[in-house]
């Protein structure tokens, strides 16, 4: 008998589940708009506010600065994001969605809601307990 079983190791199970959930939705934005996971995460956070610094996005999405910066540069080249020097701190770059970026989010929002509904259905139609458990685990880490 093994002392350590990877298949029942909770951190491993959570990592695999997270990757599967992320990839499930990634198909939508990758196929339709050619976005990577990092680019989607940047866009998703920008959709919530007018302008956000690269530093703040790094903190929120738990990605390192070079990865966020590269994603932002690719998004800018595709016309979805605008980069502006921060008024309050010239060392910071603030990102915001362009009109094309906002239109992309409007097109993806119903797909995101439908994908979320699929996940909730897989949980038996009531996700409150699961969300409470996720929040508790997140707060503990």
C-alpha positions as a Markdown table, in Angstrom:
| # | Residue | x | y | z |
|---|---|---|---|---|
| 1 | Unk | 0.0 | 0.0 | 0.0 |
| 2 | Unk | 1.2 | 3.5 | -0.9 |
| 3 | Unk | 1.7 | 6.1 | 1.8 |
| 4 | Unk | 1.0 | 8.9 | -0.7 |
| 5 | Unk | -1.7 | 8.6 | -3.3 |
| 6 | Unk | -1.6 | 11.5 | -5.7 |
| 7 | Unk | -5.1 | 10.8 | -6.9 |
| 8 | Unk | -6.6 | 11.5 | -3.5 |
| 9 | Unk | -4.2 | 14.4 | -2.6 |
| 10 | Unk | -6.5 | 17.4 | -2.3 |
| 11 | Unk | -4.0 | 20.0 | -3.7 |
| 12 | Unk | -3.5 | 17.9 | -6.7 |
| 13 | Unk | -7.3 | 17.3 | -7.2 |
| 14 | Unk | -7.9 | 21.1 | -6.9 |
| 15 | Unk | -5.1 | 21.9 | -9.4 |
| 16 | Unk | -6.5 | 19.4 | -11.9 |
| 17 | Unk | -10.1 | 20.6 | -11.5 |
| 18 | Unk | -9.0 | 24.2 | -11.8 |
| 19 | Unk | -7.2 | 23.5 | -15.0 |
| 20 | Unk | -10.2 | 21.6 | -16.5 |
| 21 | Unk | -12.6 | 24.4 | -15.6 |
| 22 | Unk | -10.3 | 27.0 | -17.0 |
| 23 | Unk | -9.7 | 25.0 | -20.2 |
| 24 | Unk | -13.5 | 24.5 | -20.6 |
| 25 | Unk | -14.1 | 28.2 | -20.9 |
| 26 | Unk | -10.8 | 28.9 | -22.6 |
| 27 | Unk | -12.2 | 27.1 | -25.7 |
| 28 | Unk | -14.8 | 29.9 | -26.1 |
| 29 | Unk | -12.4 | 32.9 | -26.0 |
| 30 | Unk | -9.6 | 31.2 | -27.7 |
| 31 | Unk | -11.6 | 30.0 | -30.7 |
| 32 | Unk | -13.6 | 33.2 | -31.1 |
| 33 | Unk | -11.0 | 35.8 | -30.3 |
| 34 | Unk | -7.6 | 34.1 | -30.2 |
| 35 | Unk | -7.0 | 34.9 | -26.5 |
| 36 | Unk | -4.7 | 33.0 | -24.2 |
| 37 | Unk | -5.7 | 32.3 | -20.6 |
| 38 | Unk | -3.5 | 35.2 | -19.4 |
| 39 | Unk | -5.1 | 37.6 | -21.9 |
| 40 | Unk | -8.6 | 36.6 | -20.8 |
| 41 | Unk | -7.8 | 37.1 | -17.2 |
| 42 | Unk | -6.5 | 40.6 | -17.9 |
| 43 | Unk | -9.6 | 41.4 | -20.0 |
| 44 | Unk | -11.9 | 40.0 | -17.4 |
| 45 | Unk | -10.5 | 42.3 | -14.7 |
| 46 | Unk | -10.5 | 45.3 | -17.0 |
| 47 | Unk | -14.2 | 44.7 | -17.7 |
| 48 | Unk | -14.9 | 45.4 | -14.0 |
| 49 | Unk | -13.2 | 48.9 | -13.8 |
| 50 | Unk | -12.3 | 51.8 | -16.1 |
| 51 | Unk | -8.5 | 51.6 | -15.6 |
| 52 | Unk | -6.3 | 49.2 | -13.7 |
| 53 | Unk | -2.6 | 49.1 | -13.2 |
| 54 | Unk | -0.5 | 46.2 | -14.3 |
| 55 | Unk | 0.6 | 45.8 | -10.6 |
| 56 | Unk | -3.1 | 45.6 | -9.5 |
| 57 | Unk | -3.9 | 43.0 | -12.1 |
| 58 | Unk | -0.9 | 40.9 | -11.0 |
| 59 | Unk | -2.2 | 41.0 | -7.5 |
| 60 | Unk | -5.8 | 40.1 | -8.4 |
| 61 | Unk | -5.1 | 37.3 | -10.9 |
| 62 | Unk | -2.0 | 35.9 | -9.1 |
| 63 | Unk | 0.2 | 36.1 | -12.2 |
| 64 | Unk | 3.7 | 37.5 | -12.3 |
| 65 | Unk | 4.3 | 41.0 | -13.8 |
| 66 | Unk | 6.1 | 39.8 | -17.0 |
| 67 | Unk | 3.2 | 37.5 | -17.8 |
| 68 | Unk | 0.6 | 40.2 | -17.3 |
| 69 | Unk | 2.8 | 42.7 | -19.2 |
| 70 | Unk | 3.2 | 40.4 | -22.2 |
| 71 | Unk | -0.6 | 39.6 | -22.2 |
| 72 | Unk | -1.3 | 43.3 | -22.0 |
| 73 | Unk | 1.0 | 44.0 | -24.9 |
| 74 | Unk | -0.6 | 41.3 | -27.1 |
| 75 | Unk | -4.1 | 42.7 | -26.2 |
| 76 | Unk | -2.9 | 46.2 | -27.1 |
| 77 | Unk | -1.6 | 44.9 | -30.5 |
| 78 | Unk | -5.0 | 43.2 | -31.1 |
| 79 | Unk | -6.8 | 46.5 | -30.4 |
| 80 | Unk | -8.6 | 45.3 | -27.2 |
| 81 | Unk | -6.5 | 47.2 | -24.6 |
| 82 | Unk | -5.1 | 50.7 | -24.2 |
| 83 | Unk | -2.0 | 51.4 | -22.1 |
| 84 | Unk | -1.7 | 54.8 | -20.4 |
| 85 | Unk | 0.9 | 56.1 | -18.0 |
| 86 | Unk | -0.6 | 56.4 | -14.5 |
| 87 | Unk | -1.4 | 60.0 | -13.5 |
| 88 | Unk | -0.7 | 59.3 | -9.8 |
| 89 | Unk | 2.6 | 57.3 | -10.4 |
| 90 | Unk | 4.5 | 57.7 | -13.6 |
| 91 | Unk | 6.2 | 54.4 | -13.0 |
| 92 | Unk | 2.9 | 52.5 | -13.4 |
| 93 | Unk | 1.0 | 51.7 | -16.5 |
| 94 | Unk | -2.7 | 51.6 | -16.4 |
| 95 | Unk | -4.7 | 49.5 | -18.7 |
| 96 | Unk | -8.2 | 50.0 | -20.0 |
| 97 | Unk | -10.5 | 48.3 | -22.5 |
| 98 | Unk | -10.9 | 49.9 | -25.9 |
| 99 | Unk | -14.3 | 49.9 | -27.6 |
| 100 | Unk | -13.4 | 46.7 | -29.4 |
| 101 | Unk | -12.4 | 45.2 | -26.0 |
| 102 | Unk | -15.7 | 46.2 | -24.5 |
| 103 | Unk | -17.6 | 44.7 | -27.4 |
| 104 | Unk | -15.6 | 41.5 | -27.0 |
| 105 | Unk | -16.6 | 41.3 | -23.3 |
| 106 | Unk | -20.2 | 41.9 | -24.2 |
| 107 | Unk | -20.1 | 39.0 | -26.7 |
| 108 | Unk | -18.3 | 36.7 | -24.2 |
| 109 | Unk | -20.4 | 37.5 | -21.2 |
| 110 | Unk | -23.4 | 35.4 | -22.2 |
| 111 | Unk | -21.0 | 32.5 | -23.0 |
| 112 | Unk | -19.4 | 32.9 | -19.6 |
| 113 | Unk | -22.8 | 32.8 | -17.9 |
| 114 | Unk | -23.8 | 29.7 | -19.8 |
| 115 | Unk | -20.6 | 28.0 | -18.9 |
| 116 | Unk | -21.1 | 28.9 | -15.3 |
| 117 | Unk | -24.6 | 27.5 | -15.5 |
| 118 | Unk | -23.2 | 24.2 | -16.8 |
| 119 | Unk | -20.9 | 24.0 | -13.8 |
| 120 | Unk | -23.7 | 24.8 | -11.4 |
| 121 | Unk | -25.8 | 22.1 | -13.0 |
| 122 | Unk | -23.0 | 19.6 | -12.5 |
| 123 | Unk | -23.1 | 20.5 | -8.8 |
| 124 | Unk | -26.7 | 19.6 | -8.7 |
| 125 | Unk | -28.2 | 23.0 | -9.4 |
| 126 | Unk | -27.3 | 24.6 | -6.1 |
| 127 | Unk | -23.8 | 26.1 | -5.8 |
| 128 | Unk | -24.1 | 28.0 | -2.5 |
| 129 | Unk | -22.5 | 25.4 | -0.4 |
| 130 | Unk | -19.7 | 24.9 | -2.9 |
| 131 | Unk | -19.0 | 28.6 | -3.1 |
| 132 | Unk | -19.0 | 28.9 | 0.7 |
| 133 | Unk | -16.4 | 26.1 | 0.8 |
| 134 | Unk | -14.2 | 27.7 | -1.8 |
| 135 | Unk | -14.4 | 31.0 | 0.0 |
| 136 | Unk | -13.4 | 29.4 | 3.3 |
| 137 | Unk | -10.5 | 27.6 | 1.7 |
| 138 | Unk | -9.4 | 30.8 | -0.1 |
| 139 | Unk | -9.5 | 32.7 | 3.2 |
| 140 | Unk | -7.5 | 30.0 | 4.9 |
| 141 | Unk | -4.6 | 30.2 | 2.4 |
